[in-house]
């Protein structure tokens, strides 16, 4: 779970960067909420919380879907930032799925 924290913090930083790059536009204020949630989730992931793992995975899937939807309308952040958010969220999701899968396999062998 600890390896998933790195791209999670990168995603949070990209959310804040996107908000800054659009000159703190009111329409982009929504980017701050996921950044705060991701920082809180990272603390619980570092502690090894299984519930936080599932919640973070759900947030990543929702974040990827929401960012893809952003490309259909007026962008709330520059495109490279949105692509970076998708990539980092996908990395977090992949790492969390791996952790959950290995944990499930470990319980099956016992």
Secondary structure as the mmCIF struct_conf table of DSSP 4:
data_model
#
loop_
_struct_conf.conf_type_id
_struct_conf.id
_struct_conf.beg_label_comp_id
_struct_conf.beg_label_asym_id
_struct_conf.beg_label_seq_id
_struct_conf.end_label_comp_id
_struct_conf.end_label_asym_id
_struct_conf.end_label_seq_id
HELX_RH_AL_P HELX_RH_AL_P1 UNK A 2 UNK A 21
TURN_TY1_P TURN_TY1_P1 UNK A 22 UNK A 24
HELX_RH_3T_P HELX_RH_3T_P1 UNK A 26 UNK A 28
TURN_TY1_P TURN_TY1_P2 UNK A 29 UNK A 29
HELX_RH_AL_P HELX_RH_AL_P2 UNK A 30 UNK A 46
TURN_TY1_P TURN_TY1_P3 UNK A 47 UNK A 48
HELX_RH_AL_P HELX_RH_AL_P3 UNK A 50 UNK A 70
TURN_TY1_P TURN_TY1_P4 UNK A 71 UNK A 72
BEND BEND1 UNK A 73 UNK A 74
BEND BEND2 UNK A 76 UNK A 77
HELX_RH_AL_P HELX_RH_AL_P4 UNK A 79 UNK A 109
#
